[in-house]
Amino acid sequence: MADDHTKVQEFFGARAAGWDSRFPDDGPAYAAAVADLGLRPGDRVLDAGCGTGRALEPLRAAVGPRGSVIGVDLTPEMLREAARAGRGGSGLLVLGDVARLPLRSGSLDAVFGAGLISHLPDPAENLRELGRVVRPGGALALFHPIGRAALAARHGRAITDDDLRAEPNLRPLLAGSGWRLTSYTDRDDRFLALAVREAGS
């Protein structure tokens, strides 16, 4: 797993400084996905793998001043960019690993994960850890500002049947990790899978 972490840190660390300028028009997509998560004022939410913190401002707006917003990322350079962009004012920025979150069990109402699932070293176990910190009935949003086909084309490849984000793969993966998929959207301008934390799992 340490090797997986090193690869992720190297990949994102080298790209952190120009990350936001590469995707300058993603803001509305993030805001729309956060709206679909259904947060309420006072809620406690984690942005897992927050990167440069593009979701932190809409998350803060959704939970209001009484709510809590935490952004966790494995890459120091990404968190520095988030702080440089002033996003630390919208949430607490934490250098950490979503595989071992420094949070109490059941302490959150929701988790938001943008572009997260394809970078998890052990998706089933890591989704279980996200579930650990969310109360029963809490929500999970797995998001990307473009859909699977558009993302594959951006990287010069085709979609494959083993893509974790394909609904036939994602639904049982989530179920085995204590989540129930409630909504699934995969179109060129959006990928969003919403799930609910099952009680007793």
C-alpha positions in Angstrom: 0.0 0.0 0.0 2.9 2.4 0.7 3.9 2.0 -3.0 0.4 2.9 -4.1 0.6 6.0 -1.8 3.9 7.0 -3.3 2.5 6.7 -6.9 -0.5 8.8 -6.0 1.6 11.5 -4.3 4.0 11.6 -7.2 1.3 11.9 -9.8 -0.7 14.6 -8.0 2.3 16.4 -6.5 3.8 17.0 -9.9 0.5 18.4 -11.2 -0.8 20.3 -8.2 0.5 23.8 -9.1 -1.4 23.9 -12.4 -4.3 21.7 -11.5 -7.1 24.3 -11.2 -6.0 26.1 -14.4 -6.3 22.8 -16.3 -10.0 22.5 -15.4 -11.2 26.1 -15.0 -14.8 25.5 -15.8 -15.6 22.7 -13.3 -17.0 24.9 -10.6 -20.7 24.6 -11.5 -20.4 20.8 -11.8 -19.0 20.6 -8.3 -21.7 22.9 -7.0 -24.5 20.8 -8.6 -23.1 17.5 -7.3 -22.9 19.0 -3.8 -26.5 20.1 -4.1 -27.5 16.6 -5.0 -25.8 15.2 -1.9 -28.7 16.8 0.1 -26.7 18.3 2.9 -28.5 20.4 5.6 -27.3 23.3 7.7 -25.3 22.0 10.6 -24.2 18.7 8.9 -20.7 17.3 9.1 -19.1 16.4 5.8 -15.8 15.0 4.6 -14.3 15.8 1.2 -12.3 12.6 0.8 -9.3 13.1 -1.5 -10.1 16.8 -1.6 -7.1 17.8 -3.9 -7.1 21.6 -4.3 -10.3 21.9 -2.5 -12.7 22.7 -5.3 -15.7 21.2 -3.4 -15.0 22.9 -0.1 -16.8 26.2 -0.9 -20.0 24.6 -2.0 -19.8 22.1 0.9 -19.5 25.0 3.3 -22.4 26.9 1.7 -24.5 23.8 2.1 -23.8 23.1 5.8 -23.6 26.7 6.8 -21.6 28.2 9.7 -22.7 25.6 12.2 -21.7 22.7 10.0 -18.3 21.1 9.7 -16.3 20.6 6.5 -13.1 18.6 6.5 -10.9 18.1 3.4 -8.5 15.1 3.6 -5.8 14.5 1.0 -2.7 12.4 0.7 -0.7 14.9 -1.3 0.9 17.9 0.5 1.2 19.9 -2.7 -2.5 19.6 -3.4 -3.3 20.9 0.1 -0.9 23.8 -0.3 -2.7 24.8 -3.5 -6.0 24.6 -1.7 -4.7 26.9 1.0 -3.1 29.2 -1.5 -6.5 29.5 -3.2 -8.1 30.5 0.1 -10.2 27.3 0.4 -8.9 26.6 3.9 -11.4 29.2 5.1 -14.2 26.9 3.9 -13.0 23.7 5.7 -10.3 22.2 7.7 -7.5 20.9 5.5 -5.9 17.6 6.7 -3.0 15.7 5.3 -4.2 12.1 5.7 -5.1 8.8 4.2 -8.7 7.9 3.4 -7.7 4.3 4.2 -7.1 5.3 7.8 -9.1 8.4 8.6 -8.4 10.3 11.8 -12.1 10.5 12.6 -14.4 8.9 15.1 -16.8 6.2 13.9 -20.2 7.6 12.9 -19.1 11.2 13.4 -20.1 12.5 9.9 -23.3 12.9 8.0 -21.8 12.6 4.5 -18.7 12.0 2.4 -18.0 13.7 -1.0 -15.4 12.1 -3.2 -14.4 13.7 -6.5 -12.3 11.5 -8.8 -11.6 9.3 -5.8 -12.5 5.8 -6.5 -10.0 5.1 -9.3 -7.2 6.1 -7.0 -8.1 3.9 -4.0 -5.6 1.1 -3.5 -8.2 -1.2 -2.0 -11.6 0.1 -3.1 -13.8 -2.3 -1.0 -11.8 -1.8 2.2 -11.4 2.0 1.6 -15.1 2.4 1.0 -15.7 0.5 4.2 -13.5 3.0 6.0 -15.5 5.9 4.6 -18.6 4.1 5.8 -17.1 3.7 9.3 -17.0 7.5 9.8 -20.5 8.1 8.6 -23.7 7.6 10.7 -26.2 5.1 9.5 -28.4 6.8 6.9 -25.6 9.2 6.0 -24.7 9.8 2.4 -21.8 9.3 -0.1 -21.3 11.0 -3.4 -18.8 9.7 -5.9 -18.4 12.4 -8.4 -16.4 13.4 -11.5 -17.1 16.5 -13.6 -17.2 14.4 -16.8 -18.5 11.0 -17.4 -16.6 7.7 -17.9 -16.6 7.8 -21.7 -15.4 11.4 -21.8 -12.7 10.8 -19.2 -11.4 7.7 -21.1 -11.3 9.7 -24.3 -9.4 12.5 -22.5 -6.8 9.9 -21.6 -6.8 8.4 -25.1 -8.3 5.1 -24.2 -11.7 3.3 -24.4 -14.0 2.3 -21.5 -13.3 -1.2 -20.3 -15.8 -3.6 -18.7 -13.7 -3.8 -15.5 -14.1 0.0 -14.8 -15.1 0.2 -11.1 -17.4 3.1 -11.9 -19.6 1.1 -14.3 -22.9 0.6 -12.5 -22.8 -3.3 -12.6 -19.4 -3.1 -10.9 -20.0 -0.2 -8.5 -23.4 -1.3 -7.1 -22.0 -4.6 -5.6 -18.8 -3.0 -4.6 -20.7 -0.4 -2.6 -23.1 -3.0 -1.2 -20.2 -5.1 0.0 -18.8 -2.1 1.8 -21.9 -1.1 3.7 -23.4 1.3 1.2 -26.6 1.2 -0.9 -26.5 2.8 -4.3 -29.5 5.1 -4.6 -28.8 7.1 -7.8 -26.4 6.7 -10.8 -25.7 9.2 -13.5 -23.0 8.7 -16.2 -23.2 11.1 -19.1 -20.6 13.1 -20.9 -20.9 16.2 -18.7 -21.2 14.3 -15.3 -20.6 11.2 -13.3 -22.4 11.0 -10.0 -23.2 8.0 -7.9 -25.1 8.6 -4.7 -25.3 6.0 -1.9 -26.7 5.7 1.6 -24.9 4.2 4.6 -26.7 1.0 5.6 -27.5 0.5 9.3 -25.7 -2.3 11.0 -22.9 -2.7 8.5 
